[in-house]
């Protein structure tokens, strides 16, 4: 089992930056990919970005391309989401999750961290 804990959310003005962290503990050798998702009030949870745990390959949803960067540090098993040029529409609870090798779905969701972007 792998346990995920997010941190780094907060309140920032539009145009500002924040860096989110997702620390993984437990059987991290089973991780295939780590993903960031977000859920705004009244909306469904959406994919934001992902990174291959061993390959480092990345993917992003179109609305954050060029503004957000996902990266990972395998020691100490942490994935980051650097968010720049933040917009009010980026306001949401951000979650990290993982896909284990052989799985097609994300699981082991973290508790989430609130990001609020003010105008």
N, C-alpha and C positions, 0 to 999 in steps of 0.2 A: 504494500500500500504506500501511496505517496501523499503527503500532506502539503497543501499550498497556502501561503499567507501573503496577501497583498499589503502594500504600504505606499505612502507617498502622495495620496490624494490631498485635496485642499481647495481653497478658494483663490482664484487668480483672475486678474483683469483680462479682458479680450486682448489678444496679441501677445500674451505672456506665455510662459513655459512651465511645465511640471515634468518630473520624472517619477514614474511608477515602478515599483519593484515587486517581484513575485519570487519568494524564496521557497524552494522545494526541499522537502526532507523525506527520508524513508528510502524506498527502493527506486532511486532515481535512475538506475541502470536500465529500467524498463521504459523510460520515456522516449517516445519517438518525435513528438512535436509539442510545443507549448503555444498556446493561443491567448490572445487578449480579446475580450468581448465587453460590450457595454449595454446598459439598459437605462434609457431615459424614462421619466415618469409618463405613464400611459402608453408606452411603446414596448414592442417586443425586444428581447435581447438580440443584439446584432454582432456579427463578427467585425473585429477591428484590424487585427494583425496576427501573424503567426511566424514562428521560427523553428526550423529543424534543430532538434537537440544536438545532434552530432554533425549535421551538415552545415548548419548556420544559414540555410536558405530561408528567405523571407517572403512574405506575401502580405498585402494590405488591401483593405477596402478602398474603393476609389476616393471616398470623401476625405481620407487622411493622407493619401499619397503626397509626398513632398513636405509634409508637416510632422508626421510621426515616424519614429524610427524604433524598431524592435531589435534588441540585442540580447546576448546571453553570456554569462560567465559561469563556466562549468565548475569553477571552484571560487565561490561557494554555492553552486547550484542555484543561480539566480537569473531570472529573466527581467529585462527592463523594457519599459515603454517610455521613450523620450518624446514628449509632446510639445510642439512649438507652434507659434502663430495660432494659439487657441481661439476658438470661436464660441459664442454662447451655445450654439447647437452641439458642442462637444460635451455639454453638461450631462452627466450620467453617473451611475454607479459602474465602475470598471471592475471586471472580474478576470482572473486568469484561470486557465484550465489546461489539461494536458490530454494528449492521445498517447496511449501506450503502444508499443510495437504490436502490429497485427490488428489493431482496432481502427474502425472508421469513424468513431465518435469521440467527442471530447467528454471528459469527466473529471472527477476529483476537484470540483469547483472550489475556489477560495471563497472567503467571506465577503469580498468586494471592498472597494474603497471609493468614496465619493469624490468626484471632481465637479466643481462648480465654476463656471466661467461667467463673470459679470460683464455687463456692457459699460 
